[in-house]
Amino acid sequence: MTPAHPAREHTGRPVRVAVVGLGWAGRTIWLPRLRQHPAFEVVAVVDPSERARTEAVSDAPGARSFAGLDGLSATAVDLAVIAVPNHLHAEVASRLLAEGTPVFVEKPVCLDSDEAARLARAEASGGAVLLSGSAARHRADVRALSELTASLGPVRHIEVAWIRARGVPDAGGWFTRRTLAGGGALVDLGWHLLDTALPLVGDGIGFDQVVGTVSGDFLGSAGSGAAWRHSAPEDRAPGDLGDVEDTARGFLVADNGVSVALRASWASHERHDVTLVRVEGAAGTATLRCTFGFSPNREGGSRLTLTRDGRTEPVPVADEPIGAEYVRQLDELPRLLADPAVRGRAVAEVRLTIGAIERLYQSARNAGRQAVPAGHGAH
Ligand SMILES: NC(=O)c1ccc[n+]([C@@H]2O[C@H](COP(=O)([O-])OP(=O)(O)OC[C@H]3O[C@@H](n4cnc5c(N)ncnc54)[C@H](O)[C@@H]3O)[C@@H](O)[C@H]2O)c1
C-alpha cells in the first residue's frame, strides 16, 4: 500500500487530532490539554456512546463527532489519540495505521506479543507512525533522576514501585476483567514503571530473566476504589469485582546484567499513594520518592536524594502541577510526527515491555501452582 503520509512535514499549522475513546482518560487527560495547546487542533472525537460524544463536543467545539472509525480519514487527521479500553488498543490502532493515520496509543499499548507484532505490521504497511509512552518520563523529577544517574557509575540495580493506598480503577468494570484489560495493576501501573525503568537500564536492552508473583487482597475491599475517577456505572453486578491482580511484584535481570525490582499495587495498607524510583550505581544511589498520576492522596512534593559514602544529600527538583508531564508529552509529539526515523521505535519498546509483562504473569502462574496453603507446610 502507498503510504498516505510518507513523512509528514511539520507544516507549521496545528496538528489535526482525533480523540478515539472519550472516557476518563480521553476527556480528563487528553481533550483539555489538546484544546489548550497551540500545536494541536481537535478535529474529531469518536466513541460509540452518544452521551460521551455529546459531552466531548461541548468540550471541543468545532470537532466532528463519530460513533466509529469509519468517519476518520487519513487525509483529514494528522494524529489519532487512542484511549479506548485496553483490549481494543491493538485492533483500533492497527486499522488506523494500516489506513495511513498516525496514532498515539495509551498504555498498555497491547495485551500480548502477538498484538505487538500486529501493530508492527500495520505500521510498516500503512507508512504511518505509531507513538506511545507513559508520560512519567516527562516528569521534571524523573528527568532530574535520569540526569543524576550519569554520575552514579555503572548501574547495578533499579527499584521501581507504585504503591497506592487506595486506587483500584472501576472494580467490576473492564479494568478488572482479564479478557478486557489484559491484567490488573501490572499492565496498568506496571506499564508506567517499566517505561520509566527501560531507559535507565539502557536503550533497547531486553530482559534475560523475569520472575514474579501477583495477589488480589484488596479488589473487593470497600473503599479501595480510585476516588478521582468516575464512580462505577449502576449496571455492575454487586460482588462481581473482576479477576485480575491488585498487586504484582517482579524481579527482572536485563541482558546487560542490571537487575530491576518492580512492585505495582492498586491498593495496600499504606497511608498515601507513593512512587519510588531508586537507581543503585557503583558510585552511589539516587532515590526519587513522589506520586505518579492524578491521585489526590499524595505524600507531598517530590524528594530526590543522592547517597554516597554514608551521606545522603537532597537534590533540588522543580515543583510542578499535577499532570504537567502530559503537557510536556504533547510538546514532543509534533516533532516525533515529522521525523521518519521515529517509525518502529515505539513498537520496539512496546515489545520489550509486553514481553516482560507476559513472562512475569507466566512466572506468577507457575508460582501459584506450587503454593503451600497456610497451615500445610512441611514440619
Ligand atoms: N496514561 C495514563 O495515565 C492513563 C490514565 C488513565 C487511563 N489510561 C488508559 O486510557 C484508556 C482508557 O481508559 P479510561 O479510564 O478512559 O476508560 P473508560 O472506560 O473511562 O473510557 C473508555 C471509553 O472508550 C469508549 N469506547 C469503547 N469502544 C470504543 C471504540 N471501538 N471506539 C471508540 N471508543 C470506544 C467507551 O465508550 C468509553 O467512553 C485505557 O487504556 C487506560 O489504560 C491511561
The ligand as an SDF file (V2000), in Angstrom:
LIG
                    3D

 44 48  0  0  0  0  0  0  0  0999 V2000
   -1.7300    7.4900   30.7090 N   0  0  0  0  0  0  0  0  0  0  0  0
   -2.4490    7.4760   31.8060 C   0  0  0  0  0  0  0  0  0  0  0  0
   -2.0410    7.9880   32.8380 O   0  0  0  0  0  0  0  0  0  0  0  0
   -3.8110    6.8470   31.7710 C   0  0  0  0  0  0  0  0  0  0  0  0
   -4.7260    7.1270   32.7820 C   0  0  0  0  0  0  0  0  0  0  0  0
   -5.9860    6.5340   32.7010 C   0  0  0  0  0  0  0  0  0  0  0  0
   -6.3020    5.6720   31.6560 C   0  0  0  0  0  0  0  0  0  0  0  0
   -5.3680    5.4150   30.6980 N   0  0  0  0  0  0  0  0  0  0  0  0
   -5.6610    4.4840   29.6000 C   0  0  0  0  0  0  0  0  0  0  0  0
   -6.6440    5.0540   28.7560 O   0  0  0  0  0  0  0  0  0  0  0  0
   -7.5020    4.0330   28.2450 C   0  0  0  0  0  0  0  0  0  0  0  0
   -8.9500    4.4030   28.5400 C   0  0  0  0  0  0  0  0  0  0  0  0
   -9.1170    4.4210   29.9460 O   0  0  0  0  0  0  0  0  0  0  0  0
  -10.3490    5.1940   30.6130 P   0  0  0  0  0  0  0  0  0  0  0  0
  -10.0590    5.2790   32.0390 O   0  0  0  0  0  0  0  0  0  0  0  0
  -10.6410    6.4320   29.8560 O   0  0  0  0  0  0  0  0  0  0  0  0
  -11.5510    4.1450   30.3500 O   0  0  0  0  0  0  0  0  0  0  0  0
  -13.0880    4.4730   30.2680 P   0  0  0  0  0  0  0  0  0  0  0  0
  -13.8020    3.1840   30.4220 O   0  0  0  0  0  0  0  0  0  0  0  0
  -13.4150    5.6080   31.1720 O   0  0  0  0  0  0  0  0  0  0  0  0
  -13.2880    5.0170   28.7530 O   0  0  0  0  0  0  0  0  0  0  0  0
  -13.1840    4.2160   27.6010 C   0  0  0  0  0  0  0  0  0  0  0  0
  -14.0540    4.8620   26.5190 C   0  0  0  0  0  0  0  0  0  0  0  0
  -13.8200    4.1920   25.2800 O   0  0  0  0  0  0  0  0  0  0  0  0
  -15.0730    4.0790   24.6090 C   0  0  0  0  0  0  0  0  0  0  0  0
  -15.0120    3.0450   23.5750 N   0  0  0  0  0  0  0  0  0  0  0  0
  -15.2480    1.7220   23.6780 C   0  0  0  0  0  0  0  0  0  0  0  0
  -15.0630    1.1310   22.4750 N   0  0  0  0  0  0  0  0  0  0  0  0
  -14.7000    2.0910   21.5990 C   0  0  0  0  0  0  0  0  0  0  0  0
  -14.3730    2.1100   20.2050 C   0  0  0  0  0  0  0  0  0  0  0  0
  -14.3630    0.9800   19.4760 N   0  0  0  0  0  0  0  0  0  0  0  0
  -14.0690    3.2890   19.6230 N   0  0  0  0  0  0  0  0  0  0  0  0
  -14.0680    4.4290   20.3440 C   0  0  0  0  0  0  0  0  0  0  0  0
  -14.3740    4.4800   21.6710 N   0  0  0  0  0  0  0  0  0  0  0  0
  -14.6660    3.3210   22.3000 C   0  0  0  0  0  0  0  0  0  0  0  0
  -16.0670    3.8040   25.7290 C   0  0  0  0  0  0  0  0  0  0  0  0
  -17.4130    4.0800   25.3140 O   0  0  0  0  0  0  0  0  0  0  0  0
  -15.5670    4.7680   26.7930 C   0  0  0  0  0  0  0  0  0  0  0  0
  -16.1680    6.0390   26.6620 O   0  0  0  0  0  0  0  0  0  0  0  0
   -7.0610    2.7450   28.9100 C   0  0  0  0  0  0  0  0  0  0  0  0
   -6.2820    2.0050   28.0330 O   0  0  0  0  0  0  0  0  0  0  0  0
   -6.2540    3.1830   30.1040 C   0  0  0  0  0  0  0  0  0  0  0  0
   -5.2410    2.2760   30.4590 O   0  0  0  0  0  0  0  0  0  0  0  0
   -4.1390    5.9930   30.7320 C   0  0  0  0  0  0  0  0  0  0  0  0
  1  2  1  0
  2  3  2  0
  2  4  1  0
  4  5  1  0
  4 44  2  0
  5  6  2  0
  6  7  1  0
  7  8  2  0
  8  9  1  0
  8 44  1  0
  9 10  1  0
  9 42  1  0
 10 11  1  0
 11 12  1  0
 11 40  1  0
 12 13  1  0
 13 14  1  0
 14 15  2  0
 14 16  1  0
 14 17  1  0
 17 18  1  0
 18 19  2  0
 18 20  1  0
 18 21  1  0
 21 22  1  0
 22 23  1  0
 23 24  1  0
 23 38  1  0
 24 25  1  0
 25 26  1  0
 25 36  1  0
 26 27  1  0
 26 35  1  0
 27 28  2  0
 28 29  1  0
 29 30  1  0
 29 35  2  0
 30 31  1  0
 30 32  2  0
 32 33  1  0
 33 34  2  0
 34 35  1  0
 36 37  1  0
 36 38  1  0
 38 39  1  0
 40 41  1  0
 40 42  1  0
 42 43  1  0
M  CHG  2   8   1  16  -1
M  END
$$$$
